[in-house]
Amino acid sequence: MNTTKNTNKKSLTRILGNYSFVLIFACILIAYLIINAGATTLNGVMNILRHSAVVGIMSFGMGLVIITSGIDLSVGSMLSLIGGLSVVTFNGTNSIALTLLAALAIGAALGFINGFLIGKVKMPPFIVTLATMLIYRSLAQYYLRTLRLSIYNMEGTLSSYDAFYSFGQMKVAGILPMAGVILLLVTVIMVFLSTCTKFGKSVYAIGSNEKAARLAGINVEWTQVAVYTITGLLCGVSAFMWLAMNGSVDPATIGKSNEMYAIAAVVIGGISMAGGKGKLLGVLFGAMSYTIIDKIISSLGLDALINDTIKGSILLLAVFVQIAIPAIRKKIRHTA
């Protein structure tokens, strides 16, 4: 009898440990539905995906980076620089396809710079991405001033503008926002990449034990370069979606604190900051959790300045859950 109880406890704590992000998301969502009561609509719930798209997409890159025991503080600044240069590309070419290619290429290049300095030159990730966080945003603001503009604004008179902007506002089947569809598509690709490919297994191996990964024949340096390059690529996707939804970029404000929100989405999603553990699927739930918190604060009529206090508290709670569940599991093993 006791053996059965202990087995059930072990199964429960294992599930909670692996999918704590679902529990956290469900609690926050239920709280939102209760607080919002009758004002909640299907469109309102679907818009959670839309409002999570920009930060959510870049958070998947942050998740990969953290799994390797790294960090990327430059994602918000990358969004600023990529977005600004993408506006310049659109205004100069009147082409949505070339704008997308430019966003992806610039993002990959900026991410590669981070990855090369970290993977090949062996500089600390925190220092490298702190430096590029400053550099990328500074370049975005400086280039804007050379253009004698106050903001990167897409030309509304161009023939492709309406199609581009309409894409950002589009809803599939009249319900699911296109931005949400892109976020879900990125989720599927990143989950597949992390769980079903040799590259994904290498990423986890590096985060678990870099020395053992090297002895196992994994090219640690270039895998790290690839991880940061993918992060830059995803920032390119985020920048493209931002433009489709908003049509302009203010380099001084866009992406501010996004690196913190991305890290928080990763941690709430159950990925260990120590590296080597966690599921990228959790990043989707972590990003949506933060979006719902914003909606709860708005519904309660709270001062927007308290927003980050609540988000920070939830982040601490998520980290506590990460620590507490393994401790409980260990205790159950000892009592079994």
C-alpha positions as a Markdown table, in Angstrom:
| # | Residue | x | y | z |
|---|---|---|---|---|
| 1 | Met | 0.0 | 0.0 | 0.0 |
| 2 | Asn | 2.8 | 2.4 | 1.0 |
| 3 | Thr | 4.7 | 1.5 | -2.1 |
| 4 | Thr | 1.7 | 2.4 | -4.3 |
| 5 | Lys | 1.3 | 5.7 | -2.5 |
| 6 | Asn | 5.0 | 6.5 | -3.0 |
| 7 | Thr | 4.8 | 5.5 | -6.7 |
| 8 | Asn | 1.8 | 7.8 | -7.2 |
| 9 | Lys | 3.6 | 10.7 | -5.4 |
| 10 | Lys | 6.7 | 10.2 | -7.6 |
| 11 | Ser | 4.6 | 10.2 | -10.7 |
| 12 | Leu | 2.8 | 13.4 | -9.6 |
| 13 | Thr | 5.9 | 15.3 | -8.7 |
| 14 | Arg | 7.6 | 14.1 | -12.0 |
| 15 | Ile | 4.6 | 15.5 | -14.0 |
| 16 | Leu | 4.6 | 18.7 | -12.0 |
| 17 | Gly | 8.3 | 19.1 | -12.4 |
| 18 | Asn | 8.2 | 18.5 | -16.2 |
| 19 | Tyr | 5.0 | 20.5 | -16.9 |
| 20 | Ser | 4.9 | 23.1 | -14.1 |
| 21 | Phe | 4.6 | 25.8 | -16.8 |
| 22 | Val | 1.1 | 24.4 | -17.7 |
| 23 | Leu | 0.0 | 24.7 | -14.0 |
| 24 | Ile | 1.3 | 28.3 | -13.7 |
| 25 | Phe | -0.3 | 29.3 | -17.0 |
| 26 | Ala | -3.7 | 27.7 | -16.0 |
| 27 | Cys | -3.7 | 29.5 | -12.6 |
| 28 | Ile | -3.0 | 32.8 | -14.2 |
| 29 | Leu | -5.6 | 32.3 | -17.0 |
| 30 | Ile | -8.2 | 31.2 | -14.5 |
| 31 | Ala | -7.5 | 34.3 | -12.4 |
| 32 | Tyr | -7.9 | 36.5 | -15.5 |
| 33 | Leu | -11.2 | 34.9 | -16.4 |
| 34 | Ile | -12.5 | 35.3 | -12.9 |
| 35 | Ile | -11.4 | 38.9 | -12.6 |
| 36 | Asn | -12.6 | 39.8 | -16.1 |
| 37 | Ala | -15.8 | 37.9 | -15.6 |
| 38 | Gly | -18.5 | 38.6 | -18.3 |
| 39 | Ala | -16.2 | 40.9 | -20.2 |
| 40 | Thr | -14.1 | 38.0 | -21.5 |
| 41 | Thr | -14.7 | 37.2 | -25.2 |
| 42 | Leu | -13.3 | 34.6 | -27.5 |
| 43 | Asn | -11.5 | 37.3 | -29.5 |
| 44 | Gly | -10.0 | 38.5 | -26.2 |
| 45 | Val | -8.7 | 35.1 | -25.4 |
| 46 | Met | -7.3 | 34.6 | -28.9 |
| 47 | Asn | -5.6 | 38.0 | -28.7 |
| 48 | Ile | -3.4 | 36.6 | -25.9 |
| 49 | Leu | -1.5 | 34.8 | -28.7 |
| 50 | Arg | -1.3 | 38.0 | -30.8 |
| 51 | His | 0.1 | 40.1 | -27.9 |
| 52 | Ser | 2.5 | 37.3 | -27.0 |
| 53 | Ala | 4.0 | 36.9 | -30.5 |
| 54 | Val | 6.9 | 39.4 | -30.6 |
| 55 | Val | 8.3 | 38.6 | -27.2 |
| 56 | Gly | 7.3 | 34.9 | -27.5 |
| 57 | Ile | 9.2 | 34.3 | -30.8 |
| 58 | Met | 12.4 | 35.8 | -29.5 |
| 59 | Ser | 12.0 | 33.9 | -26.2 |
| 60 | Phe | 12.5 | 30.6 | -28.1 |
| 61 | Gly | 15.9 | 31.8 | -29.0 |
| 62 | Met | 16.6 | 32.8 | -25.4 |
| 63 | Gly | 15.4 | 29.3 | -24.4 |
| 64 | Leu | 18.0 | 27.6 | -26.6 |
| 65 | Val | 20.7 | 30.0 | -25.3 |
| 66 | Ile | 19.9 | 29.3 | -21.6 |
| 67 | Ile | 19.8 | 25.6 | -22.2 |
| 68 | Thr | 23.4 | 25.9 | -23.3 |
| 69 | Ser | 24.1 | 27.7 | -19.9 |
| 70 | Gly | 24.4 | 31.0 | -21.8 |
| 71 | Ile | 22.4 | 34.3 | -21.8 |
| 72 | Asp | 21.5 | 36.9 | -24.4 |
| 73 | Leu | 20.8 | 40.4 | -23.1 |
| 74 | Ser | 20.8 | 41.9 | -26.6 |
| 75 | Val | 17.5 | 40.6 | -28.0 |
| 76 | Gly | 15.6 | 43.8 | -27.3 |
| 77 | Ser | 18.3 | 45.9 | -29.0 |
| 78 | Met | 18.4 | 43.5 | -31.9 |
| 79 | Leu | 14.7 | 44.0 | -32.3 |
| 80 | Ser | 15.3 | 47.8 | -32.5 |
| 81 | Leu | 18.1 | 47.7 | -35.0 |
| 82 | Ile | 16.5 | 45.0 | -37.2 |
| 83 | Gly | 13.2 | 46.7 | -37.1 |
| 84 | Gly | 14.7 | 50.1 | -38.1 |
| 85 | Leu | 16.7 | 48.7 | -41.0 |
| 86 | Ser | 13.7 | 46.6 | -42.2 |
| 87 | Val | 11.7 | 49.8 | -42.4 |
| 88 | Val | 14.5 | 51.4 | -44.5 |
| 89 | Thr | 14.5 | 48.3 | -46.7 |
| 90 | Phe | 10.7 | 48.4 | -47.2 |
| 91 | Asn | 10.6 | 52.1 | -48.0 |
| 92 | Gly | 13.5 | 51.6 | -50.5 |
| 93 | Thr | 12.1 | 48.5 | -52.3 |
| 94 | Asn | 8.3 | 48.5 | -51.7 |
| 95 | Ser | 8.7 | 44.7 | -51.3 |
| 96 | Ile | 7.4 | 42.6 | -48.4 |
| 97 | Ala | 9.5 | 39.6 | -49.4 |
| 98 | Leu | 12.7 | 41.6 | -49.5 |
| 99 | Thr | 11.8 | 43.2 | -46.1 |
| 100 | Leu | 11.4 | 39.7 | -44.6 |
| 101 | Leu | 14.7 | 38.5 | -46.1 |
| 102 | Ala | 16.4 | 41.7 | -44.8 |
| 103 | Ala | 15.0 | 41.2 | -41.3 |
| 104 | Leu | 16.1 | 37.5 | -41.3 |
| 105 | Ala | 19.6 | 38.2 | -42.7 |
| 106 | Ile | 20.3 | 41.2 | -40.4 |
| 107 | Gly | 19.0 | 39.2 | -37.4 |
| 108 | Ala | 21.2 | 36.2 | -38.3 |
| 109 | Ala | 24.2 | 38.5 | -38.8 |
| 110 | Leu | 23.8 | 40.2 | -35.4 |
| 111 | Gly | 23.2 | 36.8 | -33.7 |
| 112 | Phe | 26.3 | 35.4 | -35.4 |
| 113 | Ile | 28.4 | 38.2 | -34.0 |
| 114 | Asn | 27.3 | 37.3 | -30.5 |
| 115 | Gly | 27.8 | 33.6 | -31.1 |
| 116 | Phe | 31.2 | 34.0 | -32.6 |
| 117 | Leu | 32.5 | 36.1 | -29.8 |
| 118 | Ile | 31.1 | 33.6 | -27.2 |
| 119 | Gly | 31.7 | 30.3 | -29.0 |
| 120 | Lys | 35.0 | 30.9 | -30.8 |
| 121 | Val | 36.6 | 33.8 | -29.0 |
| 122 | Lys | 35.5 | 32.4 | -25.6 |
| 123 | Met | 34.3 | 35.7 | -24.2 |
| 124 | Pro | 31.6 | 35.5 | -21.4 |
| 125 | Pro | 28.0 | 35.5 | -22.7 |
| 126 | Phe | 26.9 | 38.1 | -20.1 |
| 127 | Ile | 29.6 | 40.6 | -21.1 |
| 128 | Val | 29.3 | 40.1 | -24.9 |
| 129 | Thr | 25.5 | 40.5 | -25.0 |
| 130 | Leu | 25.6 | 43.3 | -22.5 |
| 131 | Ala | 28.0 | 45.1 | -24.8 |
| 132 | Thr | 26.0 | 44.4 | -28.0 |
| 133 | Met | 22.8 | 45.4 | -26.2 |
| 134 | Leu | 24.3 | 48.9 | -25.9 |
| 135 | Ile | 25.9 | 48.8 | -29.4 |
| 136 | Tyr | 22.8 | 47.6 | -31.4 |
| 137 | Arg | 20.4 | 50.1 | -29.9 |
| 138 | Ser | 22.9 | 52.9 | -30.2 |
| 139 | Leu | 23.4 | 52.1 | -33.9 |
| 140 | Ala | 19.7 | 52.1 | -34.5 |
| 141 | Gln | 19.3 | 55.5 | -32.9 |
| 142 | Tyr | 22.4 | 57.0 | -34.6 |
| 143 | Tyr | 21.4 | 55.8 | -38.1 |
| 144 | Leu | 17.9 | 57.3 | -37.5 |
| 145 | Arg | 19.5 | 60.6 | -36.8 |
| 146 | Thr | 21.6 | 60.5 | -39.9 |
| 147 | Leu | 18.3 | 60.1 | -41.9 |
| 148 | Arg | 17.0 | 63.2 | -40.1 |
| 149 | Leu | 14.0 | 61.4 | -38.8 |
| 150 | Ser | 12.4 | 61.1 | -35.4 |
| 151 | Ile | 11.1 | 57.5 | -36.0 |
| 152 | Tyr | 11.4 | 54.7 | -38.5 |
| 153 | Asn | 8.1 | 54.9 | -40.2 |
| 154 | Met | 6.9 | 52.8 | -43.2 |
| 155 | Glu | 5.7 | 54.8 | -46.1 |
| 156 | Gly | 1.9 | 54.5 | -46.2 |
| 157 | Thr | 1.8 | 55.7 | -49.8 |
| 158 | Leu | 3.7 | 52.6 | -51.1 |
| 159 | Ser | 1.6 | 50.1 | -53.0 |
| 160 | Ser | 2.6 | 47.2 | -50.7 |
| 161 | Tyr | 1.9 | 49.0 | -47.5 |
| 162 | Asp | -1.8 | 48.0 | -47.2 |
| 163 | Ala | -1.0 | 44.3 | -47.9 |
| 164 | Phe | 1.8 | 44.3 | -45.3 |
| 165 | Tyr | -0.2 | 46.0 | -42.6 |
| 166 | Ser | -3.3 | 43.9 | -43.4 |
| 167 | Phe | -1.1 | 40.8 | -42.9 |
| 168 | Gly | -0.3 | 41.9 | -39.4 |
| 169 | Gln | -4.0 | 42.4 | -38.6 |
| 170 | Met | -5.3 | 39.3 | -40.4 |
| 171 | Lys | -7.3 | 36.6 | -38.6 |
| 172 | Val | -7.4 | 33.0 | -39.7 |
| 173 | Ala | -11.0 | 31.8 | -39.9 |
| 174 | Gly | -12.0 | 35.1 | -38.5 |
| 175 | Ile | -10.8 | 34.0 | -35.0 |
| 176 | Leu | -7.0 | 33.2 | -34.7 |
| 177 | Pro | -4.7 | 36.2 | -35.3 |
| 178 | Met | -2.0 | 35.7 | -37.9 |
| 179 | Ala | 0.6 | 36.8 | -35.4 |
| 180 | Gly | -0.6 | 34.0 | -33.1 |
| 181 | Val | -0.4 | 31.5 | -36.0 |
| 182 | Ile | 3.3 | 32.6 | -36.6 |
| 183 | Leu | 4.0 | 32.1 | -32.9 |
| 184 | Leu | 2.5 | 28.6 | -33.0 |
| 185 | Leu | 4.4 | 27.7 | -36.1 |
| 186 | Val | 7.7 | 28.9 | -34.5 |
| 187 | Thr | 6.7 | 26.8 | -31.4 |
| 188 | Val | 6.3 | 23.6 | -33.6 |
| 189 | Ile | 9.6 | 24.2 | -35.4 |
| 190 | Met | 11.6 | 25.0 | -32.2 |
| 191 | Val | 10.1 | 22.0 | -30.3 |
| 192 | Phe | 11.0 | 19.7 | -33.2 |
| 193 | Leu | 14.5 | 21.2 | -33.5 |
| 194 | Ser | 15.2 | 20.7 | -29.8 |
| 195 | Thr | 13.7 | 17.2 | -29.4 |
| 196 | Cys | 14.0 | 15.4 | -32.7 |
| 197 | Thr | 17.3 | 16.5 | -34.1 |
| 198 | Lys | 21.0 | 15.8 | -33.4 |
| 199 | Phe | 21.5 | 19.6 | -33.0 |
| 200 | Gly | 18.9 | 19.7 | -30.3 |
| 201 | Lys | 20.5 | 16.9 | -28.4 |
| 202 | Ser | 23.9 | 18.6 | -28.7 |
| 203 | Val | 22.4 | 21.8 | -27.2 |
| 204 | Tyr | 21.2 | 20.0 | -24.2 |
| 205 | Ala | 24.4 | 18.0 | -23.9 |
| 206 | Ile | 26.5 | 21.3 | -23.8 |
| 207 | Gly | 24.2 | 22.7 | -21.1 |
| 208 | Ser | 24.4 | 19.6 | -19.0 |
| 209 | Asn | 28.2 | 19.1 | -19.2 |
| 210 | Glu | 30.3 | 21.0 | -21.7 |
| 211 | Lys | 33.4 | 18.9 | -21.1 |
| 212 | Ala | 31.5 | 15.6 | -21.5 |
| 213 | Ala | 29.9 | 17.0 | -24.7 |
| 214 | Arg | 33.3 | 17.8 | -26.1 |
| 215 | Leu | 34.5 | 14.3 | -25.3 |
| 216 | Ala | 31.4 | 12.9 | -27.0 |
| 217 | Gly | 32.5 | 14.6 | -30.3 |
| 218 | Ile | 30.2 | 17.5 | -30.2 |
| 219 | Asn | 31.6 | 20.7 | -31.8 |
| 220 | Val | 30.8 | 22.9 | -28.8 |
| 221 | Glu | 32.1 | 26.1 | -30.3 |
| 222 | Trp | 30.1 | 26.1 | -33.5 |
| 223 | Thr | 27.0 | 24.8 | -31.8 |
| 224 | Gln | 27.1 | 27.8 | -29.5 |
| 225 | Val | 27.6 | 30.1 | -32.6 |
| 226 | Ala | 24.6 | 28.4 | -34.2 |
| 227 | Val | 22.4 | 28.9 | -31.1 |
| 228 | Tyr | 23.1 | 32.6 | -30.9 |
| 229 | Thr | 22.6 | 32.9 | -34.7 |
| 230 | Ile | 19.2 | 31.2 | -34.4 |
| 231 | Thr | 18.3 | 33.7 | -31.6 |
| 232 | Gly | 19.2 | 36.6 | -34.0 |
| 233 | Leu | 17.1 | 34.9 | -36.8 |
| 234 | Leu | 14.1 | 34.7 | -34.4 |
| 235 | Cys | 14.6 | 38.4 | -33.5 |
| 236 | Gly | 14.3 | 39.0 | -37.2 |
| 237 | Val | 11.0 | 37.2 | -37.3 |
| 238 | Ser | 9.8 | 39.2 | -34.3 |
| 239 | Ala | 10.9 | 42.5 | -35.9 |
| 240 | Phe | 9.0 | 41.6 | -39.1 |
| 241 | Met | 5.9 | 40.8 | -37.2 |
| 242 | Trp | 6.2 | 44.0 | -35.2 |
| 243 | Leu | 6.3 | 46.0 | -38.4 |
| 244 | Ala | 3.3 | 44.1 | -39.8 |
| 245 | Met | 1.3 | 44.9 | -36.7 |
| 246 | Asn | 2.5 | 48.5 | -36.0 |
| 247 | Gly | 4.1 | 49.9 | -39.2 |
| 248 | Ser | 6.8 | 51.9 | -37.4 |
| 249 | Val | 9.8 | 51.5 | -35.0 |
| 250 | Asp | 10.9 | 53.9 | -32.3 |
| 251 | Pro | 14.5 | 52.7 | -31.6 |
| 252 | Ala | 14.6 | 54.4 | -28.2 |
| 253 | Thr | 11.6 | 52.4 | -26.8 |
| 254 | Ile | 11.0 | 49.3 | -28.9 |
| 255 | Gly | 12.3 | 46.1 | -27.2 |
| 256 | Lys | 13.1 | 47.9 | -23.9 |
| 257 | Ser | 13.1 | 45.2 | -21.2 |
| 258 | Asn | 12.3 | 42.5 | -23.7 |
| 259 | Glu | 15.4 | 40.7 | -22.7 |
| 260 | Met | 14.1 | 40.5 | -19.2 |
| 261 | Tyr | 10.6 | 39.4 | -20.4 |
| 262 | Ala | 12.2 | 36.8 | -22.6 |
| 263 | Ile | 14.3 | 35.4 | -19.7 |
| 264 | Ala | 11.2 | 35.4 | -17.5 |
| 265 | Ala | 9.1 | 33.5 | -20.2 |
| 266 | Val | 11.9 | 30.9 | -20.4 |
| 267 | Val | 12.1 | 30.5 | -16.6 |
| 268 | Ile | 8.3 | 30.4 | -16.1 |
| 269 | Gly | 8.4 | 27.9 | -19.0 |
| 270 | Gly | 10.4 | 25.5 | -16.8 |
| 271 | Ile | 13.8 | 25.8 | -18.4 |
| 272 | Ser | 16.6 | 25.7 | -15.8 |
| 273 | Met | 18.9 | 28.7 | -15.7 |
| 274 | Ala | 21.7 | 26.3 | -14.9 |
| 275 | Gly | 21.3 | 24.8 | -18.4 |
| 276 | Gly | 20.7 | 21.4 | -19.8 |
| 277 | Lys | 17.1 | 21.0 | -18.6 |
| 278 | Gly | 13.7 | 22.1 | -19.6 |
| 279 | Lys | 11.2 | 21.9 | -22.5 |
| 280 | Leu | 11.0 | 24.6 | -25.2 |
| 281 | Leu | 7.3 | 24.0 | -25.3 |
| 282 | Gly | 7.1 | 25.8 | -21.9 |
| 283 | Val | 8.4 | 29.0 | -23.5 |
| 284 | Leu | 5.0 | 29.4 | -25.3 |
| 285 | Phe | 3.1 | 29.1 | -22.0 |
| 286 | Gly | 5.6 | 31.4 | -20.2 |
| 287 | Ala | 5.2 | 34.2 | -22.8 |
| 288 | Met | 1.4 | 33.9 | -22.7 |
| 289 | Ser | 1.5 | 34.0 | -18.9 |
| 290 | Tyr | 3.2 | 37.4 | -19.0 |
| 291 | Thr | 0.7 | 38.7 | -21.5 |
| 292 | Ile | -2.2 | 37.6 | -19.3 |
| 293 | Ile | -0.6 | 39.4 | -16.3 |
| 294 | Asp | -0.7 | 42.6 | -18.3 |
| 295 | Lys | -4.4 | 42.0 | -19.0 |
| 296 | Ile | -5.1 | 41.3 | -15.3 |
| 297 | Ile | -3.4 | 44.5 | -14.3 |
| 298 | Ser | -5.5 | 46.4 | -16.8 |
| 299 | Ser | -8.7 | 44.7 | -15.7 |
| 300 | Leu | -8.1 | 45.6 | -12.1 |
| 301 | Gly | -7.3 | 49.2 | -13.0 |
| 302 | Leu | -4.0 | 49.0 | -11.2 |
| 303 | Asp | -1.3 | 51.6 | -11.8 |
| 304 | Ala | 0.9 | 50.4 | -14.8 |
| 305 | Leu | 4.0 | 51.2 | -12.7 |
| 306 | Ile | 3.2 | 48.2 | -10.5 |
| 307 | Asn | 3.3 | 45.9 | -13.6 |
| 308 | Asp | 6.9 | 44.8 | -13.2 |
| 309 | Thr | 6.6 | 44.3 | -9.5 |
| 310 | Ile | 3.9 | 41.7 | -10.1 |
| 311 | Lys | 5.8 | 40.1 | -13.0 |
| 312 | Gly | 9.0 | 40.0 | -10.9 |
| 313 | Ser | 7.1 | 38.3 | -8.0 |
| 314 | Ile | 5.7 | 35.7 | -10.4 |
| 315 | Leu | 9.2 | 35.1 | -11.8 |
| 316 | Leu | 10.5 | 34.5 | -8.2 |
| 317 | Leu | 7.6 | 32.1 | -7.7 |
| 318 | Ala | 8.5 | 30.2 | -10.9 |
| 319 | Val | 12.1 | 29.8 | -9.8 |
| 320 | Phe | 10.9 | 28.6 | -6.3 |
| 321 | Val | 8.7 | 26.0 | -8.0 |
| 322 | Gln | 11.8 | 24.9 | -10.0 |
| 323 | Ile | 13.7 | 24.4 | -6.8 |
| 324 | Ala | 10.9 | 23.0 | -4.6 |
| 325 | Ile | 9.7 | 20.2 | -6.8 |
| 326 | Pro | 13.1 | 18.5 | -7.2 |
| 327 | Ala | 13.5 | 18.8 | -3.4 |
| 328 | Ile | 10.1 | 17.2 | -2.8 |
| 329 | Arg | 11.0 | 14.5 | -5.3 |
| 330 | Lys | 14.3 | 13.8 | -3.5 |
| 331 | Lys | 12.5 | 13.6 | -0.1 |
| 332 | Ile | 10.0 | 11.1 | -1.5 |
| 333 | Arg | 12.8 | 8.9 | -2.8 |
| 334 | His | 14.4 | 8.9 | 0.7 |
| 335 | Thr | 11.2 | 8.0 | 2.4 |
| 336 | Ala | 10.3 | 5.2 | -0.1 |
